[in-house]
């Protein structure tokens, strides 16, 4: 199953303990491991919310607004797409990401659109 791994910055969380900080892997080692073995297939950092643009269509008009948009204190700082046989494996992959120690990771199962009518998962 494919998962979208949202990498969250959580500025109101207290910093990781010295032990957690020392245990956190580097992003380079995480990328080497999971992109190297094919578990992760796409990902990148994202520009901060201030650089975002919102797009909506209302009454036939395209409305564009500058960011930030969220009232949340968390911000999506990046993403990875991973392939895992089950949720427990996806949680293991996410728990080894450095931002699991300093921020948070949100895992979202991908819900295929089933455009070809072959019965995508849902």
N, C-alpha and C positions, 0 to 999 in steps of 0.2 A: 504494500500500500504506500502511496505517496503522501507526504506530509509537508506542509509549509511551516517552517520554523521561523517565527518572528522573534527577532532579537530586540529586547526592550531595554531602554535606559530608564532607570527608576531612581531619579535624583533624591526622593524623600527617604529611600531606604538607607539604613546606616551602612557605612562602608564594611566590606568583608573583614572578618577577623584576620589577624596576621597569619594564623594557621590556614584559613581558607585561601587567602591571597597567595600563600606559598604553594598550596596544592593546585591552584588553578593552572591549567595548561596554557601555553601561548596560543594565540590565534593561528600562528604559522604551523604549529604541530597538529592542531585540530584540523586545519585545512589539508595538510599533507596526509593525515590518516584517512579522513572521510571522503575527500575528493579523490585521493589516491586509490582507494578501494572501490569507488563507484557508488558508495552510499549516498553521497551528496552530489547533485548534478548541476545546480545553479545557485548563485547567491552573490550578494554584494552588500556594501555599506550604503546607507541612504543619507542624503543631505538633511540638515536639520529641518524641523517643522516650519521655521521661518521662510524657508526656500520653497515650500509647497504651494501649489495652486489647486483650488477646487474647481471642478467643472460640473455644471448641472444644466439641464434643459427644462425650462418651464414656459408654458404657453408658446412653444415653438421658438423661444429665444435661448441662446447659449449664454449662461451666466458664469462669469469667471471671478473668483475671489482669491485674494492673497491669503496665505496661511499666517499663523497657525490656526487650526480649526478645532482641535480637540480640547475639551475641558479637563482631560485626564492629565495627571502629572507624569504618566509614562509616555515615552515617545518611541516609536519604532525606529531603531537605529540601523537595522539591516535585516536581511532575510537569507534563508537557505532552503532549498528544496531537497528533501531526503527521501530515500526509498527504504522502507523497513518492513519486515514480514508481519509485525504486530506493534501495538501501542507500547508494550514494555520495551521493545528494542528501540523504538523512536525516543522513548524517555531516556534510555541509557545514552543514546547519541547526544540528545539535548543536554543532559546533565554533565557531559564532558566538554561542553562549549565554555570558553572563558567567561562569557557574560552571564552564565548561570551562577557564577560566583559574585559578580559585581552588579548585576542587573537582574533580568528575568528572561526566560524563554517561554514563548507561547507556541504550543504545537497545535496545528489545525489540519485535520485530515482533508485531503483534496477530494472534492465531490465532482466526479467527471460529468460533463454536460450530456454525454450520450447522444451526440449529434448524428452518429451513424445508425442509431436504433438497435444496437447490439446488447443493450441492457447494462449500461454503466452502473457502477455501484451507487447506492443512494440510500 
